[in-house]
Amino acid sequence: MLKSILFTALSFLAFSSIAQRNTPDWAQNATIYEINVRQFSKDGTFAQVTKQLPRLKSMGVDILWLMPIHPIGVKNRKGSLGSYYAVQDYKAVNREFGDLNDFKALVNKAHELGMYVIIDWVANHSSPDNVWLEEGHLDWYTLDSTGNVQPTIGTDWWDVADLNYDNPAMRSEMIKSMKYWLTDANIDGFRCDVAGWVPMDFWMEVRVELQAVKPIFMLAEAEEVPLHDAFEMTYGWNFHHIMNDVAKGKKDATAIQEYVKTNKYPGNAFRMNFTSNHDENSWNGTEMERMGDARFALAVLAATIEGMPLVYNGQETSLDRRLKFFDKDSIEWKKMDLVPFYTKLLKLHQTNDALWVNDGTNQARFVETTNPKEQLVYIRESNGHQVITVLNLTNKKSEFTFNSKNISGEYTDLFSGKKKTLLDSNKVALGPWGYQVYYK
């Protein structure tokens, strides 16, 4: 035990001094789209995802985040197909999705279109029949009192086995496995599952090792500030929960102002903003269930406040059901009613540097309104560009005035495309959960 503690301490000291994030330039104005390969099409294959890449490109998507692509364990499997997060082999692809060449074709097509691919990486645990166990590496796992592998304590994840980060050999092999996908499949980074449950010194080591191979983008499924030493982006979980509460009337617009004003993240820290993702959709409910008619205004908020906007596959087709997690449950693509809505938001983020992630100088500046509990108006600006977002965060009509110095001028209304002259004092009438976005 003393040896492992010493190893961890020395590793942290060694890597914390040199693990400087070398964020790729293309990330600054990027948007992200999450793909659940199993449910993305009736076939549930990489090939079907590849066919849709031009459509996603035209919608304004830059980064494709694929949920775990690896073979799924059979032992203790949940449902008929199992959890994507019970990885059986870190260096293989799930044959239900296709083969390695199919996956490489997806990556190559994405790069051809100027898009980037990150894959979900499950470093906290594997399946209880992972190839590492078949190879005899029992000491790479957390063992119970009887000497058997065990799930992560405090969870109901009885289909996984917890990994032992006191073991240097396991750490080394985990990093080698991550490198494999950079070198052999040419992916662009990773979304790291429950990143906060994996030792920070490991992530520092990962950062150094991986960015020596190529520029990478790293997303942590966590939101602790120190993770930004190794990751570009963390989850905006708290912000998401505030949005849910605003939609339900449990909180008002002032909670959003307070959240932004008390932000302690570094200026170059990307925060991922979302109204849905695979966890929210499957376990906590659809946007319709959680947010109701507020979902559009909150999507506008998520796309124009500091951070990077996420779209979960199916949101552009008004996905109105919880997708099954352990069984086949394909998305129906019969209507594409919200493609124009998300296209406008994502392309604004791509093209207007008032919304980009920089050194923090373009943080939202909140504007005085008639009723700050019900109305939210904020300005973001950079290099002479401005984006003004106006929201009615109530379920009733709202007529109000917002006042701010130095905003007078001609803007474009994002959703109508029409020109709009704004003054330092402006009267607005919005319907329930109404929204307007002006830019120049």
C-alpha positions in Angstrom: 0.0 0.0 0.0 2.8 2.4 0.9 4.4 1.7 -2.5 1.3 2.5 -4.4 0.7 5.7 -2.4 4.3 6.8 -3.1 3.8 6.0 -6.8 0.7 8.1 -7.0 2.4 11.0 -5.2 5.5 10.9 -7.4 3.4 10.6 -10.5 1.3 13.6 -9.6 4.4 15.8 -8.9 6.0 14.7 -12.1 3.0 15.3 -14.4 1.4 18.3 -12.7 4.5 20.3 -13.6 4.4 19.5 -17.3 0.8 18.7 -18.1 0.0 21.9 -19.9 -3.1 21.6 -22.0 -2.3 22.2 -25.6 -5.9 22.8 -26.8 -6.4 22.5 -30.6 -7.3 25.7 -32.3 -10.4 24.2 -33.9 -12.0 23.8 -30.5 -12.5 27.5 -29.8 -15.8 27.9 -31.7 -16.8 24.3 -31.9 -20.1 22.7 -31.2 -20.7 19.1 -30.1 -23.2 16.3 -31.0 -23.7 13.1 -29.1 -24.3 9.9 -31.0 -25.8 6.8 -29.5 -24.7 4.4 -32.3 -27.1 1.6 -31.2 -30.2 3.8 -31.4 -29.1 6.2 -34.1 -30.5 3.9 -36.9 -32.5 0.7 -37.3 -29.2 -1.0 -38.3 -27.3 0.6 -35.4 -24.1 0.6 -37.3 -21.1 2.9 -37.9 -22.0 2.9 -41.6 -25.4 4.4 -41.0 -23.8 7.2 -38.9 -21.3 7.9 -41.7 -24.1 8.4 -44.1 -25.6 11.1 -41.9 -22.4 13.1 -41.4 -23.0 15.6 -44.3 -26.4 16.4 -42.7 -24.8 16.9 -39.3 -22.1 19.1 -40.9 -24.7 21.3 -42.6 -26.5 21.6 -39.2 -23.4 23.2 -37.7 -21.9 20.2 -35.8 -18.1 20.2 -35.4 -17.4 17.5 -32.8 -19.0 14.1 -32.9 -19.0 12.3 -29.5 -19.7 8.6 -29.9 -20.9 6.7 -26.9 -18.7 3.7 -26.1 -17.9 1.8 -29.3 -16.3 -1.3 -27.6 -17.5 -4.8 -27.1 -19.9 -5.2 -24.2 -19.4 -7.8 -21.5 -21.7 -10.8 -21.3 -21.2 -11.6 -17.6 -23.9 -9.9 -15.4 -25.2 -8.2 -18.5 -28.2 -5.9 -18.1 -31.0 -6.2 -20.6 -30.7 -8.0 -23.9 -27.7 -6.0 -25.2 -26.0 -4.7 -22.1 -24.6 -1.4 -21.1 -22.2 0.4 -23.4 -20.2 1.3 -20.2 -19.4 -2.4 -19.4 -16.4 -2.6 -21.7 -15.1 -6.1 -22.5 -12.1 -5.0 -24.7 -10.6 -1.6 -24.8 -8.8 -2.3 -28.1 -11.8 -3.6 -30.1 -15.1 -2.4 -31.5 -18.6 -3.8 -30.8 -19.3 -6.0 -33.8 -23.0 -5.0 -33.6 -21.8 -1.7 -34.9 -19.5 -3.0 -37.6 -15.7 -3.7 -37.8 -12.7 -1.5 -37.3 -12.6 -0.6 -40.9 -16.1 0.7 -40.7 -15.2 2.8 -37.7 -12.1 4.2 -39.5 -14.3 5.1 -42.5 -16.5 7.1 -40.2 -13.5 9.0 -38.7 -12.1 9.6 -42.2 -15.4 10.9 -43.5 -15.7 13.2 -40.5 -12.2 14.6 -41.1 -12.9 15.0 -44.8 -15.9 17.2 -43.9 -13.9 19.2 -41.4 -15.4 17.5 -38.3 -13.7 15.8 -35.4 -14.4 12.5 -33.5 -14.1 11.8 -29.8 -15.1 8.5 -28.3 -16.5 7.7 -24.9 -13.8 6.2 -22.6 -14.7 4.2 -19.5 -11.6 4.3 -17.2 -13.3 3.8 -13.9 -14.4 0.2 -14.5 -14.7 -2.5 -17.1 -17.0 -5.5 -17.6 -16.4 -8.4 -15.2 -15.4 -10.5 -18.1 -12.9 -8.0 -19.6 -10.0 -9.5 -21.5 -7.6 -8.2 -18.8 -9.2 -10.6 -16.4 -9.0 -13.4 -18.9 -5.3 -12.7 -19.2 -5.0 -13.1 -15.4 -4.7 -9.5 -14.3 -6.8 -9.9 -11.2 -4.6 -7.3 -9.3 -5.7 -4.7 -11.8 -9.1 -4.7 -10.1 -10.6 -3.7 -6.8 -11.3 -7.0 -4.9 -13.8 -7.8 -2.2 -13.0 -9.7 1.0 -13.2 -13.0 -0.8 -10.7 -12.0 -3.4 -13.2 -11.5 -6.3 -13.8 -8.4 -8.4 -16.5 -6.1 -7.3 -18.6 -3.3 -8.8 -17.9 0.3 -8.0 -18.9 0.8 -4.4 -22.0 3.0 -3.8 -23.6 2.2 -7.2 -26.0 -0.4 -8.6 -23.6 -1.1 -11.5 -23.5 -4.8 -10.8 -22.6 -5.4 -14.5 -19.1 -3.9 -14.1 -15.9 -4.4 -12.2 -14.0 -1.6 -10.4 -10.5 -0.9 -11.5 -7.5 -0.6 -9.1 -5.6 2.7 -9.7 -3.0 1.7 -7.2 -1.6 -0.6 -9.8 1.0 1.0 -12.1 0.7 -1.8 -14.7 -3.0 -1.2 -15.2 -2.5 2.5 -15.6 0.1 1.9 -18.2 -2.1 -0.4 -20.2 -5.0 1.9 -20.0 -2.9 4.7 -21.5 -1.6 2.4 -24.2 -5.2 1.5 -25.1 -6.1 5.1 -25.4 -3.1 5.8 -27.6 -4.2 2.9 -29.8 -7.3 4.8 -30.9 -5.3 8.0 -31.6 -2.7 6.2 -33.7 -4.7 3.4 -35.4 -8.0 5.1 -35.9 -6.9 8.8 -35.8 -9.6 10.0 -33.4 -9.4 13.4 -31.9 -9.9 12.9 -28.2 -12.1 11.3 -25.5 -15.2 11.9 -23.4 -14.2 10.3 -20.1 -16.9 8.6 -18.1 -17.2 9.5 -14.4 -13.9 11.3 -14.7 -14.1 12.6 -11.1 -13.9 9.0 -9.8 -10.5 8.4 -11.4 -7.4 9.8 -9.7 -6.4 13.2 -11.0 -2.8 12.3 -11.3 -3.8 9.6 -13.8 -5.5 12.2 -16.0 -2.5 14.5 -15.8 -0.4 11.6 -17.0 -2.9 10.8 -19.8 -2.8 14.4 -21.0 1.0 14.4 -21.4 1.1 11.1 -23.1 -1.8 11.6 -25.5 -1.1 15.1 -26.7 2.5 14.0 -27.5 0.8 11.9 -30.2 -1.4 14.6 -31.7 -3.6 17.6 -30.7 -6.5 16.2 -28.6 -9.8 17.4 -27.1 -10.8 16.0 -23.7 -14.2 16.1 -22.1 -14.8 15.1 -18.5 -18.1 13.8 -17.2 -17.7 15.8 -14.1 -17.4 19.5 -13.3 -14.8 20.0 -10.6 -12.6 23.0 -11.5 -9.2 21.2 -11.0 -10.1 18.8 -13.8 -9.4 21.6 -16.3 -5.7 21.0 -15.7 -6.1 17.9 -17.9 -9.5 18.4 -19.7 -10.7 21.2 -22.0 -14.3 20.7 -21.1 -16.4 19.6 -18.2 -20.1 19.1 -17.8 -22.4 22.0 -16.9 -24.4 19.7 -14.6 -25.3 22.4 -12.1 -26.4 24.8 -14.8 -28.5 22.1 -16.4 -30.3 21.4 -13.1 -30.9 25.1 -12.7 -32.6 25.2 -16.1 -34.8 22.2 -15.1 -35.8 24.0 -12.0 -36.6 27.2 -13.9 -38.8 25.3 -16.3 -40.7 23.8 -13.3 -41.0 27.2 -11.6 -38.8 26.1 -8.7 -36.3 28.8 -9.5 -36.4 32.0 -11.5 -34.1 33.9 -13.8 -32.0 35.4 -11.0 -30.6 31.9 -10.3 -29.0 31.9 -13.7 -27.4 35.3 -13.1 -26.1 34.1 -9.8 -24.7 30.9 -11.4 -22.8 32.8 -14.1 -21.6 35.6 -11.7 -20.2 33.1 -9.2 -18.4 31.1 -11.9 -14.9 30.0 -10.6 -13.8 28.3 -13.8 -10.7 29.6 -15.6 -11.4 31.8 -18.6 -10.2 29.1 -21.1 -12.3 26.4 -19.5 -15.0 25.0 -21.8 -18.3 24.1 -20.1 -20.7 21.8 -21.9 -24.3 23.1 -21.9 -27.2 20.9 -22.7 -30.9 20.4 -22.4 -30.6 16.6 -23.0 -28.0 13.8 -23.2 -28.1 10.1 -23.0 -28.3 10.0 -19.2 -30.9 12.7 -19.0 -33.0 11.2 -21.7 -33.0 7.6 -20.5 -33.1 8.1 -16.8 -34.5 11.5 -15.9 -36.9 12.1 -18.8 -37.2 13.8 -22.2 -37.0 17.5 -22.6 -40.7 17.5 -22.8 -41.0 15.8 -19.5 -38.4 17.9 -17.7 -38.8 21.3 -19.4 -42.1 21.3 -21.2 -42.6 24.4 -23.3 -39.6 26.1 -21.8 -37.2 23.7 -23.7 -36.7 26.1 -26.6 -35.9 29.1 -24.6 -33.5 27.0 -22.5 -31.8 25.6 -25.6 -31.2 29.2 -26.7 -29.8 29.9 -23.3 -27.5 26.9 -23.4 -26.2 27.9 -26.9 -25.5 31.6 -26.1 -24.2 31.6 -22.6 -20.5 30.7 -21.9 -19.6 27.3 -23.0 -20.1 24.8 -25.8 -23.6 23.7 -26.8 -24.4 20.0 -27.1 -27.2 18.4 -29.1 -28.1 14.8 -28.3 -29.1 12.7 -31.3 -32.8 13.0 -32.0 -33.3 16.4 -30.5 -33.5 17.8 -34.0 -36.5 15.5 -34.7 -38.3 16.4 -31.4 -37.4 13.1 -29.7 -40.3 12.6 -27.3 -39.5 9.3 -25.6 -36.9 7.9 -23.3 -34.6 5.7 -25.3 -34.0 2.3 -23.7 -30.5 1.9 -22.4 -29.9 -1.9 -22.5 -32.0 -2.9 -25.5 -32.6 -1.8 -29.1 -34.8 1.2 -29.4 -34.1 3.1 -32.6 -34.7 6.8 -33.1 -37.5 7.6 -35.6 -36.3 10.2 -38.1 -39.7 10.8 -39.8 -39.7 14.5 -39.1 -36.8 16.9 -38.9 -38.8 19.8 -37.5 -36.1 21.3 -35.3 -33.2 21.2 -37.8 -33.6 24.9 -38.7 -33.7 25.8 -35.0 -30.5 24.0 -34.0 -28.8 25.0 -37.3 -29.3 28.7 -36.5 -28.0 28.3 -32.9 -25.0 26.1 -33.8 -23.9 28.2 -36.7 -24.1 31.4 -34.7 -21.8 29.8 -32.2 -19.4 28.8 -35.0 -19.3 32.2 -36.7 -19.7 34.9 -34.0 -16.6 35.1 -31.7 -18.7 36.8 -29.0 -19.7 33.2 -28.2 -16.4 31.6 -28.5 -14.3 30.2 -25.6 -11.4 32.6 -25.0 -9.7 34.1 -21.9 -13.0 34.9 -20.3 -13.3 38.5 -21.4 -16.6 37.8 -23.3 -18.5 36.7 -20.2 -22.2 37.5 -20.3 -23.1 41.0 -19.1 -26.6 41.0 -17.7 -28.8 43.9 -18.6 -31.4 45.5 -16.3 -35.0 44.5 -17.0 -38.4 45.4 -15.7 -38.7 42.2 -13.7 -35.3 40.4 -13.3 -37.0 37.3 -11.8 -39.0 36.7 -15.0 -36.8 38.2 -17.7 -33.2 37.5 -18.7 -31.3 39.7 -21.0 -27.5 39.4 -21.5 -24.9 40.7 -23.9 -21.7 38.9 -25.0 -19.2 40.7 -27.1 -15.7 40.3 -28.5 -13.7 42.0 -31.2 -16.6 44.3 -32.2 -19.1 41.4 -32.4 -22.1 41.3 -30.2 -24.8 38.8 -29.3 -27.8 39.9 -27.3 -30.1 37.2 -25.9 -33.6 38.1 -24.6 -35.6 35.5 -22.7 -39.0 35.4 -21.0 -38.5 32.6 -18.5 -42.1 32.3 -17.4 -45.2 30.6 -18.8 -47.1 33.8 -19.3 -46.9 36.7 -21.8 -44.4 39.4 -20.8 -44.0 43.0 -21.9 -40.9 44.6 -20.5 -38.1 47.1 -21.1 -34.4 46.4 -21.0 -31.8 49.1 -20.7 -28.1 49.2 -21.4 -25.5 51.7 -22.5 -23.6 51.3 -25.8 -25.8 48.7 -27.5 -27.6 51.0 -29.9 -27.1 50.0 -33.5 -28.3 47.7 -36.2 -28.5 43.9 -35.5 -29.8 40.8 -37.3 -32.6 38.8 -35.7 -31.2 35.3 -35.6 -34.6 33.5 -36.1 -36.2 35.8 -38.6 -33.2 37.0 -40.4 -34.5 40.5 -40.4 -32.6 43.6 -39.4 -33.4 45.2 -36.1 -32.4 48.6 -34.7 -31.8 48.5 -31.0 -31.5 51.5 -28.7 -30.0 51.9 -25.2 -33.6 51.4 -24.0 -35.8 48.8 -25.7 -39.4 47.6 -25.2 -40.1 43.9 -25.9 -43.2 41.8 -25.9 -42.6 38.0 -25.7 -45.0 35.1 -25.4 -44.7 32.4 -22.7 -41.1 31.1 -22.7 -40.4 33.5 -25.6 -36.9 34.2 -26.9 -35.0 36.6 -29.2 -31.4 36.6 -30.2 -29.8 39.6 -32.0 -26.3 39.6 -33.4 -23.8 41.7 -35.3 
